[in-house]
Amino acid sequence: MRLSELHPIFYYTRIEQKRLFRFLANLIERKRFATHKELSTTFPYTCKKHQSLLKRKLGNSDPKLQENKIINLKIATSEIDDVIIKPGETFSFWQLVGKTTEAKGYIEGMQLAMGEVKTGIGGGICQLANLLYWMALHTRLIVTERHHHSFDPFPDSGRTLPFGSGASVFYNYIDLRFYNPTSQSFQIKVWVTDKHLKGAIFANEEMPYSYHIEEKDHQFLKRDGKNYRQNEIWRKTIDKITGQMLKEELLIQNFSEVKYPIPLAPELP
């Protein structure tokens, strides 16, 4: 058993240690983080648009937490909306959003931590990270840091994207980052409506490629009395002019414990 599992004080001490290490690493690495915004301009070329429902059934969780999540998302989106990712710059979720505190208006929302569903200040903004990651996969931006939840907490209900295609964030050392290796600039727009979290990535030049994401080999499994879910996420790069597929690559291999009852599944050796 790890020291952080023996008592909460060790767990929270370890968290603060990791946060300090990430803060120092940011200073040492001196990355060019994307911070500039152009509020009155929208780049002319659309790379990807997407939206996700703000409210959907999540097991037996308290619906109030989804109401709280919407408040948290409105604050977080305002920090990211309109940011420009220039050539050579890195987008960092936490460099823009900062720590989610009550002083900023954040309230209790749902969080997934240590294999459990919990609550915490700023909970629910992983939905924004999910949206950003999915859109970035449809651009020439290179994802340099992305984490995923180690377990599947709720049955599918209103899910539109493949299982395991999201991104987990936890201030500040579990981040979502993508780098712009191109000579063009990208602009992120994110906003909240009555029913959806919406977003788009635009570019100042036409992209030569389009991208198609698909799921393969999805299945539920059992091992040692526990339920698991696995799949693969693949991406195809398509030449816009010829329509020819230039590359197919494996992006993600998921194998996560399932925390809800599932249909009969084959037993793994």
C-alpha positions in Angstrom: 0.0 0.0 0.0 1.3 3.5 -0.9 1.8 6.0 1.8 -0.8 8.3 0.3 -3.4 5.5 0.9 -2.7 5.2 4.6 -4.3 8.5 5.8 -5.9 11.5 4.0 -3.2 13.8 5.3 -0.6 11.9 3.2 -2.9 11.9 0.2 -3.3 15.7 0.2 0.3 16.3 1.0 1.2 14.2 -2.1 -1.2 16.2 -4.2 0.4 19.5 -3.1 3.8 18.1 -3.8 2.8 17.1 -7.3 1.3 20.6 -7.9 4.6 22.2 -6.8 6.6 19.9 -9.1 4.4 20.9 -12.1 4.6 24.6 -11.2 8.4 24.4 -11.1 8.5 22.3 -14.3 6.5 25.0 -16.1 9.1 27.6 -15.0 12.0 25.5 -16.0 10.7 24.3 -19.4 9.7 27.8 -20.4 7.1 26.6 -22.8 5.3 29.2 -25.0 1.8 28.8 -23.6 -1.1 30.1 -25.6 -2.6 33.1 -23.7 -3.5 35.6 -26.4 -7.1 36.2 -27.2 -8.9 37.9 -30.1 -12.3 38.7 -28.9 -13.7 40.5 -31.9 -12.3 38.1 -34.6 -13.2 34.6 -35.7 -10.7 32.8 -38.0 -12.3 32.0 -41.4 -11.7 28.2 -41.6 -13.5 25.7 -39.5 -11.5 22.7 -38.3 -14.0 21.0 -36.1 -17.3 21.8 -34.2 -18.8 19.7 -31.4 -21.4 19.9 -28.7 -22.3 17.8 -25.7 -25.4 17.6 -23.5 -25.2 19.5 -20.2 -27.6 17.1 -18.5 -27.8 13.3 -18.9 -28.6 10.5 -16.6 -25.5 9.5 -14.6 -26.6 6.5 -12.6 -28.1 7.5 -9.2 -26.1 10.7 -8.9 -27.6 13.8 -7.5 -29.1 15.9 -10.3 -28.1 19.0 -8.4 -24.5 18.3 -9.2 -25.3 18.7 -12.9 -26.8 22.1 -12.2 -23.7 23.0 -10.3 -21.5 21.7 -13.1 -23.2 24.2 -15.5 -22.2 27.1 -13.3 -18.6 25.8 -13.2 -18.5 25.3 -17.0 -19.6 28.8 -17.6 -16.7 30.1 -15.6 -14.1 27.8 -17.1 -15.2 28.4 -20.7 -14.9 32.1 -20.2 -11.2 31.6 -19.5 -10.6 29.6 -22.6 -13.0 31.1 -25.2 -11.2 33.0 -28.0 -7.7 31.9 -27.2 -5.3 31.8 -30.1 -2.7 29.0 -30.4 0.1 30.4 -32.5 2.9 28.4 -34.3 5.2 26.9 -31.7 2.7 27.5 -28.8 1.2 24.9 -26.4 -2.4 25.0 -25.2 -2.6 24.1 -21.5 -6.0 23.7 -19.9 -4.8 24.7 -16.4 -2.6 27.6 -17.6 -5.8 29.2 -18.8 -8.4 28.0 -16.3 -6.2 28.3 -13.2 -7.2 26.8 -9.9 -10.9 26.4 -9.4 -11.7 28.2 -6.2 -14.8 29.5 -4.4 -13.4 33.0 -4.7 -13.8 32.7 -8.5 -17.3 31.5 -8.2 -16.8 27.8 -8.5 -19.1 25.5 -6.5 -19.4 21.8 -5.6 -19.7 19.5 -8.6 -19.0 15.9 -9.4 -15.5 14.6 -9.6 -14.0 11.2 -10.3 -11.0 10.4 -8.0 -9.4 7.3 -6.5 -11.8 5.0 -8.2 -14.9 6.7 -6.8 -17.4 9.4 -7.6 -16.9 12.3 -5.3 -17.7 16.0 -5.1 -15.4 19.0 -5.1 -15.1 22.7 -5.8 -15.1 23.1 -9.6 -16.3 19.5 -10.3 -17.7 18.8 -13.7 -15.3 20.7 -15.9 -13.8 17.5 -17.2 -16.7 17.8 -19.7 -14.9 20.8 -21.1 -11.6 18.9 -21.3 -13.4 16.1 -23.1 -14.8 18.5 -25.7 -11.4 20.2 -26.3 -9.6 16.9 -26.7 -12.1 15.6 -29.2 -11.9 18.7 -31.3 -8.1 18.8 -31.2 -8.0 15.3 -32.6 -9.6 16.7 -35.8 -6.8 19.2 -36.3 -3.0 19.2 -37.0 -2.4 20.1 -33.3 -0.3 17.4 -31.5 -1.7 16.2 -28.2 1.3 16.2 -25.8 -0.5 15.5 -22.6 -3.8 13.7 -22.0 -5.0 11.6 -19.2 -8.1 9.3 -18.9 -10.2 8.1 -16.0 -9.1 4.7 -14.8 -12.7 3.5 -14.4 -16.1 3.7 -16.1 -18.6 5.0 -13.5 -21.9 5.2 -15.3 -23.8 3.3 -18.0 -24.0 5.0 -21.4 -26.9 7.4 -21.6 -26.9 10.1 -24.2 -23.2 9.3 -25.1 -22.3 10.4 -28.6 -18.6 9.8 -28.6 -16.8 6.4 -28.3 -16.1 5.2 -24.8 -12.7 6.3 -23.4 -12.3 9.2 -25.8 -12.4 11.9 -23.1 -9.8 13.6 -21.0 -9.4 13.9 -17.3 -8.0 17.0 -15.6 -7.1 17.8 -12.0 -5.3 20.9 -11.0 -2.5 21.4 -12.1 -0.5 18.2 -12.7 -3.2 16.3 -14.6 -3.4 18.6 -17.6 -4.6 18.6 -21.2 -2.1 20.0 -23.6 -1.6 20.2 -27.3 1.2 21.8 -29.3 1.0 23.7 -32.6 3.8 22.4 -34.9 2.5 24.2 -38.0 2.9 27.6 -39.5 -0.8 28.5 -39.1 -2.7 29.7 -36.0 -5.7 28.1 -34.4 -8.5 29.7 -32.4 -10.7 28.0 -29.8 -14.3 29.0 -29.2 -16.3 27.4 -26.3 -19.6 28.5 -24.8 -22.6 27.2 -22.8 -26.2 27.3 -24.1 -29.4 26.2 -22.3 -28.8 22.5 -23.2 -25.3 22.1 -24.5 -21.6 22.8 -24.0 -20.5 23.9 -27.5 -17.1 24.4 -29.0 -15.2 24.9 -32.3 -11.7 25.2 -33.5 -11.0 27.6 -36.3 -7.8 28.2 -38.4 -6.4 31.2 -40.2 -5.6 29.0 -43.2 -7.3 26.1 -44.9 -6.3 22.7 -43.5 -5.1 20.3 -46.2 -6.4 17.3 -44.3 -9.6 16.1 -42.6 -9.8 13.5 -39.9 -12.1 10.6 -39.1 -12.2 9.0 -35.6 -13.6 5.5 -35.1 -13.9 2.9 -32.4 -12.8 -0.7 -32.9 -13.0 -3.9 -30.8 -15.3 -2.7 -28.1 -16.4 -5.3 -25.6 -17.3 -5.9 -21.9 -15.2 -8.5 -20.1 -14.9 -10.1 -16.6 -11.8 -10.9 -14.7 -11.6 -12.2 -11.1 -15.2 -11.2 -10.4 -14.8 -7.6 -11.7 -16.3 -6.1 -14.8 -14.1 -4.3 -17.4 -14.6 -2.5 -20.7 -12.1 -2.2 -23.5 -11.8 -0.7 -27.0 -9.5 1.1 -29.3 -9.8 4.5 -30.8 -8.3 5.0 -34.3 -7.8 8.1 -36.5 -7.7 8.3 -40.3 -6.0 11.3 -42.0 -7.7 12.1 -45.3 -6.4 14.3 -48.1 -9.1 16.9 -48.8 -8.3 17.2 -52.5 -8.0 13.6 -53.5 -10.1 12.0 -50.8 -7.3 9.5 -50.3 -6.5 8.1 -46.8 -2.9 9.1 -46.0 -2.6 7.5 -42.6 -4.4 5.4 -40.1 -3.1 5.4 -36.5 -4.1 3.9 -33.2 -4.7 6.7 -30.7 -6.0 5.1 -27.5 -6.3 1.6 -26.1 -8.8 1.5 -23.2 -9.1 -1.1 -20.5 -11.1 0.2 -17.5 -13.0 -1.3 -14.6 -16.8 -0.9 -14.9 -18.6 0.3 -11.7 -22.1 -0.6 -12.8 -23.9 -3.9 -13.7 -23.3 -5.1 -17.3 -24.7 -7.8 -19.5 -23.1 -11.2 -19.4 -19.5 -10.9 -20.6 -16.8 -13.4 -21.4 -14.4 -14.3 -18.5 -10.8 -13.4 -19.1 -8.1 -15.9 -18.2 
